[in-house]
């Protein structure tokens, strides 16, 4: 499976200036190539190369490989745009948004990522330095750093291209690694049901709740501060809001990593698979009051699901997805389904058999049962192909 490892570069001021000039030149060339691609109707690498390759090398001073990557990046951007247009992400055909997206050339930010292959970038893992091509010549001994575990994965499994990118004034290399997967457990003893919710981010059929008052209190403080800064609307408030949003996203990502790691580790230890809710269209399906809508829309549940999926693939744990409809109203004992079975957010009390349990755990039992039934009926044993940051 593919895993993406991000390491931080520590360039000197001279090296940073060379990297900045290179990134700007590559993205300017890609933006110009995008204009040519739209004008000439040439959105494939071979066809676009005939119109742009020579001028990109002469006008921006890019090397042969850098020019090829700039052209390919342009073609990939148009492929993504066309897929988005077909999927309806830009509205219906004929709408203003759809017409504007289809008729304007792709534009790349000056600091957008630029791919590097092994002819343009070499790694010295022992010295923790890289040698990287720039428009001003090859830079050697550019230091990099990262977590020990990530650096070990990088040294053992790096394969393919790496992306040079600048984010928040800092330089990063995003490297692709091919991680070996464990043999898939095709005969799980049972399934571990995982219910994703508002108060508890995740609750498992084992009775474990992954959340707590501290996290929810912090989320409420984040929402209050965000609203306050948005109302103020000054430049400093917007700058602070952007900085705080980054900090909040990193914290949420860390929590999702920890939750997913515990869930997968428990499933692997007990020889079980994992049953997850199918979250597609959850915003359209969920009928919630405004405070609840804010909570469910401000937590990255899709990210948590993808983290569980790729960690499970790495551990050989099967994952199945089930329809979450009525799992919160169905009794896990007698399977009687009624809206009145859930008198409060946290309490489940079946009106047919009298079974009482925490509502999230009752839902997770239903998800576990549906996961087992889906597996028996021949559900796909693994999650989709994933490319995620370690």
N, C-alpha and C positions, 0 to 999 in steps of 0.2 A: 504494500500500500504506500501511497505517497504522503509524506509529511513535510511541512514547511518549517524550517528553523530560521529564526531571525537573530542575527548577531549585530552588535553595535560597533561601528567603526570609530576609531579615535585618531582622525587625521590631524596633522599639524596645520597651522593656518595656510601655509603654502600649498599643502596637499588638498585642503578643503577648497581652496580657490580653484585648483585644477579640476576637481570633481564637479564643482558647481558649473564651471564653464562647459564641461563635457555634457552634463545633464541638460543644460539649457540648449546646447547645440543639437543634441539628439532629438529633443522634443520639438524644437523649431523645425527641424527637418521633417519629423513625422507629421506635424501640422500642415506643412506645405505639401507633403505627399498626399495627405487626406484631401486637400483641395483639388489636386490633380486627379486623384482617384474618382472623385465625384464628377469632375468635368469630363474625364475620358471614359467614365463607366468601366473602370478597371480596378476591381476590388479584390483581385487574386494576386498573390505574390509575383508570379511569373509575368503577368500582364502589366502590373504596376511598375515592376523593376525596369521594363523597357523604357518607360517614360521618365523615371526619376533617378535611377541609380547613379548615372554619371554626374548629374548636376548636384546631387546630395554630396558626393565625394569632393567635388570641386568647390562648391559654394560654402559648405560648412566644415570642410576638412575632416570628414569622418573616414575612418579606415574601412576596409572592405566588409569586415564582419559587422561593424557598427552600422553601416549603411543597410546591410541586409536585415539586421534586426529592427531598424527603424521602419523599414518598408513592411516587414512582417507584422510589427506591432500595429501599424495602420490598418492592414487587412483584417487582423483579429478584431480590432475595434469596430469595423464595419460589419463583420460577421455577428458580433454581439448585438449591434444596433438592429440589424435585420431580424435577429431572433426576438428581440424585444418588441419590434413592430408587429411581428406575426403573433406574438403572445398577447398583444393588446396592452402592453405596459405604457404606451403613449396615447391611449385612447383609440377610438374607432377610426378606421380609414375615412379620410375626408374631414376630420376634425382639425381645428387649428393646431393643437399640440402635435398630432400625428403628422400633419403636413410640414410643420416647422422642423420636426426631428428628422423627417425623411429628406428634406430639401437643403439642410445646412451641413457643411462639412464638419467632420469630427475635429475637435480642438483639444490638444494635450496641454496640461499645465506645465509650466517651466520645470517643476521639480517632480514630475511624474516618473514612475519607475522605468528604468531602462534595462533590458535583459543583457546578460553577459554569458558567453559560453567559455569553455576551457581554454580557448585560444586568446581570449581577452582578459581572463582572470585566472590566477593560480593561487592556491592556498598553501601556506606553510603552517601546519597545525602545531608543530612543536614550538615554534617561535611566536605563534598567534599573530601572524602578519599575513597580508595578501599583497600580491603584485597585480595592479589593475591598469588597463589601458585608459588613456585620456587623450583628448585632442592635442594636448601639449607634450605628449610622450608618455612612456610607461612609468607609472609610479610604483616604486618598490618600498617594502617595509612599512606598509600602512597597517597600523595595529588594529586589532579587533578584540572584543571581549563579549562575554555572555555567561549564562549559567553553566556550571560544570557538566551537568547532565546533557544540556543541549549541545555543548561543544563536543562531548563524547559521541553523540548521535551524528553530528556533522562530520566528524573525522572518520567514522566507520561506514556511514551509509550515504554520503552525499553523491548525487548522480544527476547530471543534467545541468540546466541553466541556473544562474543566480541573478536576482534583480537588485540593482543599485537604486536606492530611493532616499530622499531627504524628507523627514517628517519633524515638524516643530523645531527646525534648526539643527537637528541631529541626523547623522548619517547611519544608514543601515544596509546590510546585505541580507537578502531573503533567499535562502538556498533551498533547493528541492532535494529531499532525501527519499530513498526507496527503503522502507522498513519491512523486514520479513514478518509475515503474519504467522501466528500459531495455527495449527490445524484446527479447523472449525469443529466444535463439539456438535456432531449431528444427532446425538442421542441425549439431549438434556433431561435431567431427572424431573424438572418442573420449570416453571417460569417465575421470575420476580416481577410483579406488577409495579409500575411507577405511575403515580398520579401527580400531575402538575397542577398547582393551584395558586390562589391569591395570598392567603395567609401563610401557608407552608409552600415553599417553592417546589418541593418534591416530597412525596410520602410513598413509602414502599409497602408492599403486602406483608413484610416482616414486622411492621409496626414502627419503623424508623421514620422520623420526620426531619427533613433537611431544611431548616430555616430557624426561626426563633424571633423573640421580641427585639433583640439587639439589631438584627438585620432589618427588620421591618421599621424600627424606629429610625434607623439611618436612612432608609429609603424615603420615609416621610419628611425628614429634614432636608434631603436632597431636593424633593419636589417643592418644598417651601422656599428654599434658597433660589431655585431656578425661576419660580414665579416672581419672586421679589426682584431679581435682576432683570427679568424680561419687562416688568412694569417700569423699572427705572429707565432703561433704554439708552443710557449714555455710552460713550465709547469705552470708558473704563469698565462699565457694567457688562458690556458685551464681551470684552476681553476676559474678564473674570469668569463669565458664564461659559465661555469656550474652554478655558483652562479647567474649570470644575467639571464640565461634561467629560473631558478626557479622563480625569481622575475617577469619576463615577463609572465610566465604561471599563476602565482597567480593574477596578474593584469588583464589579459584577462578573467580569470574565474570570477573575481569580476564584470567586465563589463557585461559579459554574464548573470550573476545572476540579475543584475539591469535591463537589457533590458527585460529579460524574465518575471521578476516580473511586470514590467509596462504593457507589452502586455497582460498578463493573467488577471491582475487587471482590465484593460479596457474592455476586453471581458466579464468578470464576471459582471462588473457594468452595462453593456448594454444588458446582456442576450444573447450574441452571442457566436458562436463557433469560432474556430481558424483554418484557412486553411494554411498549411505549404507546402513548396516544398519538394518533395521526393529527398533527396540528394544522394541516392545510385548511385555510378558511376559518380559523378560529375567531377572527375579529368579526366576521360576518355572522357566525353562528351564535356567539355569546350574547346573551341578553342580560346586561348588568346595569346596575345603577352607576352614576357618574364616578363616585369614589372608587368603585371596583374596576371600572373601565380604565381609570388612570393607572391602577396597580398592575393590571394584566398587560397593559400596553407599554409599560415602562420597564418590564423585566424581559431580558433576551431569552425566552423559552426555546426559540428555534436554535439558538447557539447551544444551550444546554443539551438539547436533543442531539445535535450534531456531535458534540463532545462525547456523549455516551456512545453514539454509533461508532465513531472512529476508535475510541478506546476499546470497545467491545471487539471490533475487527482485529485489533492488534493482539487481544488476549484470546481470540478464538471463541468468543461467546456469541451465540446466535441472538439476533435482535429481530423482533417482529413488531409491526405497527397495526393497531386496532382502531376501530371506529369508537370514539369516546362518547357517542350519543347516549344519554340517559344513564351513564355509569354512576352519576351522583344520586340518581333517584331509584336505582334498582337495588333490591335487597340481595346481598351476596349469599344469603342462606336459602331463601325460598324463591328468589328472583322475581318477587312481586314489584312492579314498577308503578310508582305514583309520586306525584309532585309533593304530596303531603308527607312523604316518608322523611323529608328533610326539613324539620321545623325551624332549625337555625343553621347558620353557616357551618358550625363545627359538629353538630349532633345529627346522627342518623337514627331514626326509630321507625322500624317497619310497622305499618298499620295492619299487616296481614298476620305475621307470625310473632311480632313483638320484639324482634332482634334489635339490639341497641349497640352502637359502636361509634367511634369517631368517624365523621363523614368522609374524610380523606382516605382513611384506611379501608373503609367499605368500598370506595371507588377503586382503590388499588387492587382489592380482591377481585372485583369484576373485570378489571383490565387483565389481571393475571389469568383468569379463566378464559377470557376471550383470546388472549395470546396463545394459550395452550391449544384451544380449538383451531385457531388459525394455523398453528404449526402442524397439527394433525391433518388438517385439510390441504397442506402443501404450500404454505406461505413461503416467500423467498427467505432463505436462511441468513442473509446478510443485508447490511445497510447499503445504500448507493455508494459509488466511488466518491471518496472525500479527499480534499486537499486542505489541510488545516494547519494553523500555527501551533507549534508545540508550546 
